[in-house]
């Protein structure tokens, strides 16, 4: 986390498909990024943490960190 960084809600998105990153398959080399529509996305409280995870997961140039706004749906 960077000094004086304000918390928010961030996610990693595939720029080409517009789908959120939901996980990474580490079983094969190179690692495969998972973007399942039925699974919740990986969310981060700080942009720097999302950027670190983008590097750690070895995401390619098709992926970027975006700020998201959560909408709570009540039953």
ZAVEX-749022 format. One record per atom (N, C-alpha, C): residue in one letter; x, y, z. Coordinates in steps of 0.2 Angstrom, whole numbers, plus 5000, padded with zeros to 4 digits. Layout:
aXYZ;...
! end
This chain:
x500449945000;x500050005000;x500450065000;x500350114996;x500650174995;x500550225001;x500950265003;x500850315008;x500350365007;x499850375011;x499250415010;x498750395005;x498750325003;x498350304998;x497650295001;x497150324998;x496450315000;x496150254998;x495750225003;x495450155001;x494850164996;x494750114992;x494150114987;x494050044986;x493750034980;x493549964978;x493849954971;x494349914970;x494649904964;x494649834961;x494649824955;x494649754952;x495049754946;x495249694943;x495649684937;x495149664932;x495249694926;x494749684921;x495149664914;x494849624910;x495149604904;x494849664899;x495349704896;x495149754892;x494749734885;x494949674883;x494749654877;x494049624877;x493849584883;x493249554884;x492749594888;x493049634893;x492649674897;x492449634903;x492749574904;x492549534910;x493049544916;x492849534922;x493249544928;x493649474929;x494249484932;x494649424934;x494349394940;x494249334939;x493949294945;x494449244948;x495049234945;x495549194948;x496049174943;x496549134945;x497149114941;x497249044941;x497349004936;x497448934936;x498248924936;x498548904941;x499248894942;x499448834940;x499048784937;x499248714936;x499648714930;x499648754925;x500048754919;x500448814918;x500948814914;x501448864913;x501348884905;x501148944903;x501049004908;x500349004911;x500349034917;x499649034920;x499149064916;x498549034918;x497949054914;x497449104918;x497249154916;x496849204920;x496149174919;x495749174924;x495049154924;x494549214924;x494049214920;x493649264920;x492849244919;x492749194924;x492049164924;x491549214925;x490949224922;x490449264923;x490049254929;x490049184931;x489649164937;x490049164943;x490649184943;x491049184950;x491149264951;x491149274958;x491249344960;x492049364958;x492149434956;x492749454954;x493249464960;x493849464959;x494349474964;x494349554966;x494249574972;x494149644973;x494749664978;x494949724978;x495449754982;x495249814985;x495549834991;x495349894994;x495749954992;x496349934990;x496849984987;x497049974980;x497150024977;x497350014970;x498049984969;x498550004974;x499249974973;x499249904975;x498749874979;x498749804980;x498449764974;x497949794970;x497749764964;x498349764959;x498649824958;x499249824954;x499749774955;x499949764962;x500349714964;x500149644962;x499449634963;x499249564961;x499249554953;x499149604950;x499149604942;x499849574940;x500349604943;x501049574942;x501149504944;x500949494951;x501049424954;x500649374950;x500049384947;x499749334943;x499949334936;x500449374934;x500749374927;x500249384922;x499749434923;x499249454919;x499649494913;x499349474907;x499649504901;x499449584900;x499549604894;x499349674892;x498649684891;x498249634891;x497549634890;x497149654897;x497549654902;x497249664909;x497449734912;x496949764915;x497149824919;x496749834925;x496949874930;x496649884936;x496149944935;x495449934937;x494949984937;x494649994944;x494350054945;x494050064951;x493250044949;x492950014954;x492249994953;x491850024959;x491250024957;x490750054962;x490249994963;x490149974970;x489749914972;x489049944973;x488549904970;x487849914971;x487549854976;x487349874982;x487049824986;x486349814984;x486149754983;x485449734981;x485149704988;x484649734990;x484249704996;x483649664993;x483549604997;x483049564995;x482349594998;
! end
